[in-house]
Amino acid sequence: MSNDIKEVKVDVRSFSRDLQEVRTIAISAKAEAERANSRINQLIEDEKDV
């Protein structure tokens, strides 16, 4: 039983690290998408002015 609990704790820690990595990637991807959207909007506005 004790070994099972230790195993679960190790799994939970590993899962937490993986989840943090996914969170970091998602935040980065969101920021990049926002910057890309801003650039696209600027290109559209520039085309309207021509």
C-alpha positions as CSV (number, residue, x, y, z in Angstrom):
1,M,0.0,0.0,0.0
2,S,2.8,2.4,0.9
3,N,4.5,1.8,-2.5
4,D,1.2,2.5,-4.3
5,I,0.8,5.8,-2.6
6,K,4.4,6.8,-3.4
7,E,3.8,5.8,-7.0
8,V,0.6,7.9,-7.2
9,K,2.5,10.9,-5.7
10,V,5.2,10.5,-8.3
11,D,2.6,10.3,-11.1
12,V,0.8,13.4,-9.7
13,R,4.1,15.4,-9.6
14,S,4.9,14.3,-13.2
15,F,1.4,15.3,-14.3
16,S,1.7,18.7,-12.6
17,R,5.0,19.4,-14.4
18,D,3.5,18.3,-17.8
19,L,0.5,20.5,-17.1
20,Q,2.7,23.5,-16.3
21,E,4.6,22.9,-19.6
22,V,1.4,22.8,-21.6
23,R,0.2,25.9,-19.8
24,T,3.4,27.7,-20.7
25,I,3.1,26.6,-24.4
26,A,-0.6,27.7,-24.5
27,I,0.2,31.1,-23.1
28,S,3.0,31.6,-25.6
29,A,0.8,30.4,-28.5
30,K,-2.0,32.8,-27.4
31,A,0.4,35.7,-27.3
32,E,1.8,34.8,-30.8
33,A,-1.7,34.5,-32.2
34,E,-2.7,37.9,-30.8
35,R,0.4,39.5,-32.4
36,A,-0.3,37.7,-35.7
37,N,-3.9,38.9,-35.6
38,S,-2.8,42.5,-35.0
39,R,-0.4,42.3,-38.0
40,I,-3.2,40.9,-40.2
41,N,-5.6,43.6,-39.1
42,Q,-3.0,46.2,-39.9
43,L,-2.5,44.8,-43.4
44,I,-6.2,44.8,-43.9
45,E,-6.4,48.5,-42.8
46,D,-3.5,49.4,-45.1
47,E,-5.2,47.7,-48.1
48,K,-8.4,49.8,-47.4
49,D,-6.4,53.0,-47.5
50,V,-5.0,52.2,-50.9
